[in-house]
Amino acid sequence: MASSAANHESEFDFAELYTKDKTLQLRSIYVPNCTELFYRHDPLKIVRCQGTYMYDQLGQRYLDCINNVAHVGHCHPYVNKQIYRQMGACATNNRYLHDNTVILAEKLAKTLPEDLTQIFYTNSASEANDLAIRLARQYTGNYDILALDNAYHGHLSSLVELSTYEFKKFKTPVKIPDHVHILPTPDVYRGKYRDIDYNNDEAKLCELYVNEVRQIVEEAEARGRRFAIFFIETLQSCGGQIIYPKGYLKQTFDYLQSKGILCVADEVQTGFGRSGTHFWAYQSYEDDVRPDFVTLGKSMGNGFPVAGLVTRKAITDKFEAQGIEYFNTYGGNPVSCRAAIAVLDVIENEHLQENAHKVGLYFVNQLRELQKRYALIGDVRGRGLFLGIELVRDRAAREPAPIETKAIQLKLRDNFIIVSIDGPDHNVLKFKPPMCFAMVDVDYFCEKFQIILEEMQAIKSEIEGNNA
C-alpha cells in the first residue's frame, strides 16, 4: 500500500474528508454540546485560511475580523516554515538545553521592564494565570485575589471563579468564593461612573474608580482578609472591548503594590503590538506602569500552542527556596518556542505594530463617521486593532440593543464577514483581526456595515410610522 505522503498532490491538506452534514453529525455524537461553536444554528466549516481570510468547504472567502490567534495572518508562510523545520529537527520536552528556549526569552525580555526577566513557558494562558496565583501566594504568604467585573482570565477552576464573565452565563447562580473580590470595571460608557454623568472628566472618573479599589481592599482587610494578587486584562475584551480611563492602571498598581499586593497585566488578548502605539497594551496608558507579572498567550504562536508568564527574579527565587521545581511537559518545547520566535520576527520585519496603529486609527475614524449617521451606534472605542462597537436602542438612555447586535452579526456573515459579540449585555461587536488587516479590509467592512445599518434604520422607521 502506498504511503499517504506519496499520494499527496499538495503540501497541505485542503480536501474535506466528510461533507458538512456528516461532520456536524459526528460532532453531535462525540463532541460535548457545551463546547462553544460560532454560528451554532448554521456553523461555518473552515477548511483553509490565509492572511485575513478564511475559506469554507465551498471555497467561499470570509473576512476574519476576530481571530486574534492568527496574529500575523493565517498560515503565515514564514511561521509555518519555521515550525516545520524545527519539528523535523527536534521536538521534545523542555528539560534539555535548547537555543530556542533562551532566544525567545531574551527577545521577550527586551520588550519589557528590565526587572521582568524570568519566563515560565506554558501551553495556554490559563496555565500562565494559574501559575501567577501560585507564585503570588508563595511570595506574599497571602491568599485572596482581586479582579475586575466581567473579566475573563481562563478556563481552569482557579480562574473561572474570578472570571465573572464566565459564571454570569450559568443558569444556576454562582456564589463568588470568599477569597475572590470583584472590583467595578472602569467602563466610562456603561459602568458605575459614566462619562456623561461627569462631563467627560477623565481624571475625575479615574479617581472614582480608583477609590472603589481602595474601599473594597480596606473593607476586606478590616475583616481579616489578606490579598496576594490582582488580575487585570489591560484592555478588557470579553467584557466589551473596554479601555480604562488614563491613570487608572498606574494609580491602581501603585496603591496595591504599596500594600504588597502583586499585579498581573494579562496581555493574552492585547499583547504583541495589537494596541498599535506600544508592544504591550499596559504600556499604552502611562510609561511607568510596573506589573509584577505579564501573562502571554493566544497570538504568541500564530495558532501553535504556546504561552507564558514573565515575572521578577525575587519572586521566582522565593518559589525555588521552598524546594519547588516547575515542569510543564509541552510548555517551552523547541517547536513552540520556534513558532513564537517566528511571530516576533514577522511583527518586526513586516511592521505589524505600526500597521495596527495606522489601520486602527483609520478604522475608528470610519466607524465614528458612521456613528454620526446611525443612532444605533452608541459608542465606538478602540486602540490599534482592538476595537468595539456598542449598539444601543436609545442613545440618551444607552439602552443595550442585543437583538439588533445579533441580527447585524448574522447579516455580516451573509456578506462573508466574521465578527463576534461580547459584553455583559451582548451588544458589543468586537474586532481583534489578524495584524495584517489592511485599510481595504476596513473599507469592505464599513461598506457592508453601512448597508446593513441603512436596512435596519428603514425597518425601524417603518415600525415607528405604523405605530404612530
KACOR-V133967 format. One record per residue. RES is the residue in three letters. PSI is psi as a letter, one per 20 degrees, with the letter a starting at -180 (NA if undefined). NEAR is the number of other C-alpha atoms within 12 Angstrom. D_FIRST is the distance of its C-alpha to the first C-alpha in Angstrom with 2 decimals. Layout:
res->RES psi->PSI near->NEAR d_first->D_FIRST
res->RES psi->PSI near->NEAR d_first->D_FIRST
//
This chain:
res->MET psi->p near->6 d_first->0.00
res->ALA psi->q near->7 d_first->3.79
res->SER psi->q near->7 d_first->6.44
res->SER psi->h near->11 d_first->8.99
res->ALA psi->h near->12 d_first->11.52
res->ALA psi->h near->10 d_first->10.27
res->ASN psi->i near->12 d_first->10.59
res->HIS psi->p near->13 d_first->14.02
res->GLU psi->i near->11 d_first->16.86
res->SER psi->q near->11 d_first->19.41
res->GLU psi->h near->14 d_first->20.23
res->PHE psi->q near->15 d_first->21.16
res->ASP psi->n near->15 d_first->19.89
res->PHE psi->i near->22 d_first->22.60
res->ALA psi->q near->20 d_first->20.85
res->GLU psi->q near->18 d_first->21.90
res->LEU psi->h near->13 d_first->19.60
res->TYR psi->q near->16 d_first->22.60
res->THR psi->r near->17 d_first->25.85
res->LYS psi->g near->20 d_first->28.89
res->ASP psi->g near->17 d_first->30.25
res->LYS psi->g near->14 d_first->27.13
res->THR psi->g near->20 d_first->27.20
res->LEU psi->g near->21 d_first->30.91
res->GLN psi->g near->14 d_first->30.45
res->LEU psi->h near->15 d_first->27.96
res->ARG psi->g near->21 d_first->30.23
res->SER psi->h near->16 d_first->33.20
res->ILE psi->g near->11 d_first->31.55
res->TYR psi->i near->12 d_first->30.17
res->VAL psi->p near->14 d_first->32.21
res->PRO psi->p near->11 d_first->35.95
res->ASN psi->h near->14 d_first->38.14
res->CYS psi->i near->11 d_first->40.39
res->THR psi->p near->11 d_first->37.76
res->GLU psi->q near->11 d_first->39.19
res->LEU psi->p near->18 d_first->37.77
res->PHE psi->q near->20 d_first->39.44
res->TYR psi->l near->21 d_first->40.73
res->ARG psi->h near->16 d_first->39.97
res->HIS psi->h near->9 d_first->41.37
res->ASP psi->m near->14 d_first->38.72
res->PRO psi->q near->20 d_first->36.38
res->LEU psi->p near->30 d_first->34.76
res->LYS psi->o near->32 d_first->30.99
res->ILE psi->p near->26 d_first->30.43
res->VAL psi->i near->26 d_first->27.14
res->ARG psi->q near->25 d_first->28.42
res->CYS psi->q near->30 d_first->31.46
res->GLN psi->p near->29 d_first->33.32
res->GLY psi->d near->30 d_first->36.83
res->THR psi->j near->36 d_first->39.14
res->TYR psi->q near->33 d_first->36.92
res->MET psi->q near->33 d_first->34.35
res->TYR psi->p near->26 d_first->32.35
res->ASP psi->a near->24 d_first->31.46
res->GLN psi->i near->24 d_first->28.65
res->LEU psi->i near->18 d_first->30.84
res->GLY psi->j near->19 d_first->31.36
res->GLN psi->p near->21 d_first->34.92
res->ARG psi->p near->26 d_first->36.32
res->TYR psi->p near->34 d_first->38.47
res->LEU psi->p near->38 d_first->40.93
res->ASP psi->o near->41 d_first->40.41
res->CYS psi->j near->44 d_first->43.84
res->ILE psi->i near->38 d_first->43.01
res->ASN psi->m near->38 d_first->39.83
res->ASN psi->i near->39 d_first->41.44
res->VAL psi->g near->37 d_first->38.28
res->ALA psi->m near->40 d_first->37.00
res->HIS psi->g near->48 d_first->40.15
res->VAL psi->j near->47 d_first->39.67
res->GLY psi->p near->39 d_first->37.69
res->HIS psi->p near->36 d_first->34.35
res->CYS psi->l near->30 d_first->31.36
res->HIS psi->p near->32 d_first->33.72
res->PRO psi->h near->21 d_first->31.78
res->TYR psi->g near->26 d_first->33.75
res->VAL psi->g near->34 d_first->33.26
res->ASN psi->g near->32 d_first->29.53
res->LYS psi->g near->19 d_first->29.26
res->GLN psi->g near->30 d_first->31.36
res->ILE psi->g near->33 d_first->29.30
res->TYR psi->g near->22 d_first->26.03
res->ARG psi->h near->19 d_first->27.68
res->GLN psi->h near->25 d_first->29.18
res->MET psi->h near->20 d_first->26.09
res->GLY psi->i near->13 d_first->24.41
res->ALA psi->g near->14 d_first->27.51
res->CYS psi->o near->22 d_first->28.83
res->ALA psi->n near->25 d_first->28.47
res->THR psi->a near->22 d_first->30.54
res->ASN psi->r near->23 d_first->33.71
res->ASN psi->j near->28 d_first->37.10
res->ARG psi->j near->19 d_first->38.83
res->TYR psi->q near->17 d_first->38.21
res->LEU psi->p near->15 d_first->39.96
res->HIS psi->p near->24 d_first->38.23
res->ASP psi->h near->20 d_first->39.90
res->ASN psi->h near->29 d_first->38.48
res->THR psi->g near->32 d_first->40.42
res->VAL psi->h near->26 d_first->43.73
res->ILE psi->g near->24 d_first->43.12
res->LEU psi->g near->38 d_first->42.55
res->ALA psi->g near->31 d_first->45.47
res->GLU psi->g near->22 d_first->47.80
res->LYS psi->g near->24 d_first->46.87
res->LEU psi->g near->38 d_first->47.51
res->ALA psi->h near->26 d_first->50.73
res->LYS psi->i near->19 d_first->52.13
res->THR psi->i near->25 d_first->52.05
res->LEU psi->r near->35 d_first->54.01
res->PRO psi->q near->25 d_first->57.49
res->GLU psi->h near->18 d_first->57.97
res->ASP psi->i near->21 d_first->58.18
res->LEU psi->n near->28 d_first->54.79
res->THR psi->i near->28 d_first->52.65
res->GLN psi->o near->31 d_first->50.82
res->ILE psi->p near->37 d_first->47.32
res->PHE psi->p near->46 d_first->45.23
res->TYR psi->p near->44 d_first->41.61
res->THR psi->r near->37 d_first->40.08
res->ASN psi->h near->37 d_first->37.10
res->SER psi->q near->36 d_first->39.32
res->ALA psi->h near->37 d_first->42.91
res->SER psi->g near->34 d_first->43.64
res->GLU psi->g near->34 d_first->43.06
res->ALA psi->g near->41 d_first->45.24
res->ASN psi->h near->49 d_first->48.08
res->ASP psi->g near->35 d_first->47.92
res->LEU psi->h near->39 d_first->48.19
res->ALA psi->h near->45 d_first->51.22
res->ILE psi->g near->41 d_first->52.92
res->ARG psi->g near->30 d_first->52.34
res->LEU psi->g near->39 d_first->53.68
res->ALA psi->g near->36 d_first->56.66
res->ARG psi->h near->27 d_first->57.71
res->GLN psi->g near->27 d_first->57.49
res->TYR psi->g near->30 d_first->59.46
res->THR psi->h near->27 d_first->62.17
res->GLY psi->j near->22 d_first->62.51
res->ASN psi->r near->24 d_first->62.64
res->TYR psi->h near->27 d_first->60.35
res->ASP psi->r near->33 d_first->60.92
res->ILE psi->q near->43 d_first->58.95
res->LEU psi->q near->43 d_first->60.13
res->ALA psi->r near->42 d_first->58.02
res->LEU psi->q near->43 d_first->58.69
res->ASP psi->q near->38 d_first->58.66
res->ASN psi->j near->38 d_first->55.59
res->ALA psi->q near->43 d_first->53.59
res->TYR psi->p near->41 d_first->49.91
res->HIS psi->j near->46 d_first->48.76
res->GLY psi->r near->34 d_first->45.57
res->HIS psi->i near->23 d_first->43.98
res->LEU psi->q near->21 d_first->44.75
res->SER psi->h near->17 d_first->47.61
res->SER psi->h near->26 d_first->49.92
res->LEU psi->h near->33 d_first->49.45
res->VAL psi->h near->29 d_first->49.36
res->GLU psi->i near->34 d_first->52.83
res->LEU psi->j near->41 d_first->54.21
res->SER psi->n near->39 d_first->52.27
res->THR psi->h near->36 d_first->54.55
res->TYR psi->h near->33 d_first->52.35
res->GLU psi->g near->29 d_first->49.85
res->PHE psi->i near->26 d_first->52.15
res->LYS psi->i near->24 d_first->54.42
res->LYS psi->i near->18 d_first->51.60
res->PHE psi->q near->13 d_first->51.68
res->LYS psi->h near->8 d_first->53.38
res->THR psi->p near->8 d_first->55.23
res->PRO psi->p near->11 d_first->57.59
res->VAL psi->p near->17 d_first->56.55
res->LYS psi->p near->17 d_first->59.21
res->ILE psi->p near->23 d_first->58.91
res->PRO psi->q near->21 d_first->59.01
res->ASP psi->h near->19 d_first->62.33
res->HIS psi->i near->27 d_first->60.84
res->VAL psi->p near->33 d_first->59.50
res->HIS psi->p near->36 d_first->62.06
res->ILE psi->p near->32 d_first->61.31
res->LEU psi->q near->33 d_first->63.12
res->PRO psi->p near->31 d_first->63.82
res->THR psi->p near->45 d_first->61.41
res->PRO psi->m near->45 d_first->63.49
res->ASP psi->o near->38 d_first->62.56
res->VAL psi->i near->34 d_first->65.54
res->TYR psi->g near->38 d_first->64.60
res->ARG psi->j near->35 d_first->64.12
res->GLY psi->a near->30 d_first->64.88
res->LYS psi->h near->21 d_first->67.97
res->TYR psi->p near->30 d_first->69.79
res->ARG psi->q near->26 d_first->69.19
res->ASP psi->h near->24 d_first->70.05
res->ILE psi->h near->20 d_first->72.08
res->ASP psi->i near->18 d_first->74.31
res->TYR psi->k near->18 d_first->75.08
res->ASN psi->k near->14 d_first->75.63
res->ASN psi->k near->16 d_first->72.30
res->ASP psi->n near->18 d_first->73.73
res->GLU psi->h near->26 d_first->70.59
res->ALA psi->g near->21 d_first->72.56
res->LYS psi->g near->23 d_first->74.17
res->LEU psi->g near->31 d_first->70.87
res->CYS psi->g near->33 d_first->69.41
res->GLU psi->g near->25 d_first->72.46
res->LEU psi->g near->30 d_first->72.18
res->TYR psi->h near->33 d_first->68.52
res->VAL psi->h near->33 d_first->69.07
res->ASN psi->h near->23 d_first->72.06
res->GLU psi->g near->27 d_first->69.77
res->VAL psi->g near->33 d_first->67.69
res->ARG psi->g near->25 d_first->70.86
res->GLN psi->g near->21 d_first->72.22
res->ILE psi->g near->27 d_first->69.09
res->VAL psi->g near->34 d_first->68.70
res->GLU psi->h near->20 d_first->72.39
res->GLU psi->h near->16 d_first->72.62
res->ALA psi->g near->23 d_first->69.62
res->GLU psi->h near->19 d_first->71.03
res->ALA psi->h near->12 d_first->74.35
res->ARG psi->j near->13 d_first->72.54
res->GLY psi->j near->15 d_first->71.19
res->ARG psi->q near->22 d_first->67.67
res->ARG psi->p near->32 d_first->66.26
res->PHE psi->p near->39 d_first->63.57
res->ALA psi->h near->36 d_first->60.72
res->ILE psi->q near->43 d_first->58.79
res->PHE psi->p near->48 d_first->58.80
res->PHE psi->p near->48 d_first->55.67
res->ILE psi->p near->49 d_first->55.77
res->GLU psi->p near->44 d_first->53.23
res->THR psi->h near->50 d_first->54.88
res->LEU psi->o near->47 d_first->54.35
res->GLN psi->p near->43 d_first->53.83
res->SER psi->f near->44 d_first->50.83
res->CYS psi->h near->39 d_first->50.19
res->GLY psi->i near->41 d_first->53.96
res->GLY psi->k near->45 d_first->54.30
res->GLN psi->l near->47 d_first->53.83
res->ILE psi->p near->41 d_first->57.09
res->ILE psi->p near->40 d_first->58.86
res->TYR psi->q near->46 d_first->61.60
res->PRO psi->q near->35 d_first->65.14
res->LYS psi->p near->29 d_first->65.83
res->GLY psi->h near->30 d_first->67.11
res->TYR psi->g near->36 d_first->65.48
res->LEU psi->g near->42 d_first->62.68
res->LYS psi->g near->29 d_first->65.01
res->GLN psi->h near->31 d_first->67.85
res->THR psi->g near->42 d_first->65.66
res->PHE psi->g near->35 d_first->63.86
res->ASP psi->g near->25 d_first->67.21
res->TYR psi->g near->27 d_first->68.83
res->LEU psi->g near->35 d_first->66.06
res->GLN psi->h near->24 d_first->65.53
res->SER psi->h near->13 d_first->69.29
res->LYS psi->j near->22 d_first->68.93
res->GLY psi->j near->22 d_first->66.06
res->ILE psi->p near->33 d_first->63.38
res->LEU psi->q near->43 d_first->60.12
res->CYS psi->p near->45 d_first->58.65
res->VAL psi->p near->45 d_first->55.03
res->ALA psi->o near->42 d_first->54.10
res->ASP psi->o near->43 d_first->50.93
res->GLU psi->k near->42 d_first->49.28
res->VAL psi->g near->45 d_first->45.92
res->GLN psi->j near->46 d_first->46.32
res->THR psi->i near->52 d_first->48.84
res->GLY psi->a near->46 d_first->48.12
res->PHE psi->l near->52 d_first->46.62
res->GLY psi->j near->44 d_first->49.08
res->ARG psi->h near->49 d_first->48.79
res->SER psi->i near->40 d_first->52.58
res->GLY psi->g near->33 d_first->53.06
res->THR psi->h near->33 d_first->56.21
res->HIS psi->q near->28 d_first->54.82
res->PHE psi->h near->31 d_first->51.58
res->TRP psi->p near->40 d_first->52.25
res->ALA psi->h near->43 d_first->53.94
res->TYR psi->h near->47 d_first->56.52
res->GLN psi->i near->33 d_first->57.86
res->SER psi->i near->30 d_first->58.62
res->TYR psi->f near->25 d_first->61.56
res->GLU psi->q near->22 d_first->63.65
res->ASP psi->h near->19 d_first->63.14
res->ASP psi->k near->17 d_first->64.16
res->VAL psi->p near->31 d_first->62.05
res->ARG psi->n near->32 d_first->60.81
res->PRO psi->q near->43 d_first->58.10
res->ASP psi->h near->42 d_first->57.43
res->PHE psi->q near->46 d_first->53.76
res->VAL psi->p near->49 d_first->51.39
res->THR psi->q near->53 d_first->48.15
res->LEU psi->q near->45 d_first->45.15
res->GLY psi->b near->42 d_first->41.86
res->LYS psi->e near->37 d_first->40.02
res->SER psi->i near->43 d_first->40.28
res->MET psi->h near->48 d_first->40.01
res->GLY psi->j near->46 d_first->36.27
res->ASN psi->k near->42 d_first->35.78
res->GLY psi->i near->32 d_first->33.36
res->PHE psi->p near->38 d_first->32.14
res->PRO psi->o near->33 d_first->33.83
res->VAL psi->p near->41 d_first->36.84
res->ALA psi->r near->46 d_first->40.50
res->GLY psi->r near->46 d_first->43.58
res->LEU psi->p near->45 d_first->47.20
res->VAL psi->p near->44 d_first->49.79
res->THR psi->a near->41 d_first->53.13
res->ARG psi->q near->32 d_first->56.04
res->LYS psi->h near->22 d_first->56.18
res->ALA psi->h near->21 d_first->59.11
res->ILE psi->g near->31 d_first->56.98
res->THR psi->h near->32 d_first->54.05
res->ASP psi->g near->18 d_first->56.55
res->LYS psi->h near->21 d_first->58.06
res->PHE psi->g near->26 d_first->54.65
res->GLU psi->h near->16 d_first->53.98
res->ALA psi->h near->15 d_first->57.48
res->GLN psi->j near->14 d_first->56.64
res->GLY psi->j near->11 d_first->53.94
res->ILE psi->p near->14 d_first->51.10
res->GLU psi->p near->14 d_first->47.83
res->TYR psi->p near->21 d_first->45.54
res->PHE psi->p near->19 d_first->41.78
res->ASN psi->o near->23 d_first->39.04
res->THR psi->g near->18 d_first->35.46
res->TYR psi->i near->26 d_first->33.96
res->GLY psi->p near->33 d_first->37.25
res->GLY psi->k near->44 d_first->37.69
res->ASN psi->r near->39 d_first->34.33
res->PRO psi->h near->39 d_first->33.70
res->VAL psi->g near->38 d_first->31.33
res->SER psi->h near->45 d_first->33.73
res->CYS psi->h near->48 d_first->36.65
res->ARG psi->h near->41 d_first->34.94
res->ALA psi->g near->43 d_first->34.40
res->ALA psi->h near->48 d_first->38.09
res->ILE psi->g near->38 d_first->39.25
res->ALA psi->g near->38 d_first->37.43
res->VAL psi->g near->47 d_first->39.12
res->LEU psi->h near->36 d_first->42.48
res->ASP psi->g near->27 d_first->41.84
res->VAL psi->g near->30 d_first->41.10
res->ILE psi->g near->35 d_first->44.15
res->GLU psi->g near->21 d_first->46.32
res->ASN psi->h near->15 d_first->44.90
res->GLU psi->j near->20 d_first->44.71
res->HIS psi->l near->24 d_first->48.02
res->LEU psi->h near->36 d_first->46.63
res->GLN psi->g near->39 d_first->49.52
res->GLU psi->h near->28 d_first->51.92
res->ASN psi->g near->32 d_first->49.89
res->ALA psi->g near->43 d_first->50.11
res->HIS psi->g near->32 d_first->53.87
res->LYS psi->g near->27 d_first->54.42
res->VAL psi->h near->35 d_first->52.17
res->GLY psi->g near->40 d_first->53.27
res->LEU psi->g near->28 d_first->56.92
res->TYR psi->g near->27 d_first->56.28
res->PHE psi->g near->40 d_first->54.41
res->VAL psi->g near->31 d_first->57.24
res->ASN psi->g near->24 d_first->59.86
res->GLN psi->g near->28 d_first->58.15
res->LEU psi->h near->33 d_first->57.84
res->ARG psi->h near->26 d_first->61.48
res->GLU psi->g near->18 d_first->62.53
res->LEU psi->h near->28 d_first->60.80
res->GLN psi->h near->26 d_first->62.51
res->LYS psi->h near->17 d_first->65.87
res->ARG psi->h near->16 d_first->65.10
res->TYR psi->o near->28 d_first->63.33
res->ALA psi->i near->28 d_first->64.98
res->LEU psi->h near->38 d_first->61.75
res->ILE psi->o near->38 d_first->60.78
res->GLY psi->g near->33 d_first->62.77
res->ASP psi->q near->41 d_first->61.49
res->VAL psi->p near->35 d_first->59.21
res->ARG psi->q near->38 d_first->58.40
res->GLY psi->q near->41 d_first->56.05
res->ARG psi->o near->42 d_first->55.52
res->GLY psi->c near->44 d_first->53.02
res->LEU psi->l near->49 d_first->49.84
res->PHE psi->n near->48 d_first->50.80
res->LEU psi->q near->48 d_first->52.73
res->GLY psi->q near->44 d_first->53.93
res->ILE psi->o near->41 d_first->55.68
res->GLU psi->p near->43 d_first->57.79
res->LEU psi->p near->42 d_first->58.68
res->VAL psi->q near->31 d_first->61.94
res->ARG psi->h near->25 d_first->63.93
res->ASP psi->o near->17 d_first->67.21
res->ARG psi->h near->22 d_first->67.61
res->ALA psi->g near->17 d_first->70.93
res->ALA psi->i near->17 d_first->69.78
res->ARG psi->k near->23 d_first->66.23
res->GLU psi->p near->24 d_first->64.96
res->PRO psi->q near->31 d_first->61.15
res->ALA psi->m near->31 d_first->59.21
res->PRO psi->h near->24 d_first->55.96
res->ILE psi->g near->21 d_first->55.54
res->GLU psi->h near->31 d_first->56.04
res->THR psi->g near->35 d_first->53.67
res->LYS psi->g near->24 d_first->50.87
res->ALA psi->g near->26 d_first->51.65
res->ILE psi->g near->36 d_first->51.46
res->GLN psi->g near->37 d_first->48.12
res->LEU psi->h near->28 d_first->46.67
res->LYS psi->h near->25 d_first->48.39
res->LEU psi->h near->31 d_first->46.96
res->ARG psi->g near->29 d_first->43.48
res->ASP psi->h near->22 d_first->44.34
res->ASN psi->j near->25 d_first->45.11
res->PHE psi->l near->27 d_first->41.76
res->ILE psi->p near->35 d_first->43.33
res->ILE psi->o near->38 d_first->42.21
res->VAL psi->r near->37 d_first->45.06
res->SER psi->r near->37 d_first->45.76
res->ILE psi->p near->38 d_first->48.92
res->ASP psi->a near->37 d_first->50.62
res->GLY psi->q near->38 d_first->54.03
res->PRO psi->h near->32 d_first->55.92
res->ASP psi->j near->29 d_first->57.04
res->HIS psi->l near->32 d_first->53.68
res->ASN psi->k near->37 d_first->55.38
res->VAL psi->o near->40 d_first->54.00
res->LEU psi->p near->46 d_first->51.35
res->LYS psi->q near->38 d_first->49.72
res->PHE psi->p near->45 d_first->48.11
res->LYS psi->m near->46 d_first->46.04
res->PRO psi->r near->47 d_first->43.77
res->PRO psi->q near->48 d_first->41.67
res->MET psi->i near->50 d_first->44.12
res->CYS psi->j near->42 d_first->43.25
res->PHE psi->p near->44 d_first->44.88
res->ALA psi->r near->31 d_first->47.13
res->MET psi->h near->25 d_first->50.42
res->VAL psi->h near->16 d_first->48.72
res->ASP psi->g near->30 d_first->46.78
res->VAL psi->g near->34 d_first->50.14
res->ASP psi->g near->21 d_first->51.66
res->TYR psi->g near->24 d_first->48.92
res->PHE psi->g near->34 d_first->49.25
res->CYS psi->h near->28 d_first->53.05
res->GLU psi->g near->21 d_first->53.13
res->LYS psi->h near->26 d_first->51.10
res->PHE psi->g near->37 d_first->52.90
res->GLN psi->g near->30 d_first->56.27
res->ILE psi->g near->20 d_first->55.40
res->ILE psi->g near->28 d_first->54.45
res->LEU psi->h near->30 d_first->57.65
res->GLU psi->g near->20 d_first->59.70
res->GLU psi->g near->20 d_first->58.25
res->MET psi->h near->25 d_first->58.94
res->GLN psi->h near->22 d_first->62.41
res->ALA psi->g near->15 d_first->63.22
res->ILE psi->g near->15 d_first->62.15
res->LYS psi->g near->19 d_first->64.26
res->SER psi->h near->15 d_first->67.26
res->GLU psi->g near->13 d_first->66.99
res->ILE psi->g near->12 d_first->66.92
res->GLU psi->h near->11 d_first->69.87
res->GLY psi->h near->10 d_first->71.75
res->ASN psi->h near->9 d_first->71.27
res->ASN psi->i near->8 d_first->72.52
res->ALA psi->NA near->7 d_first->75.55
//
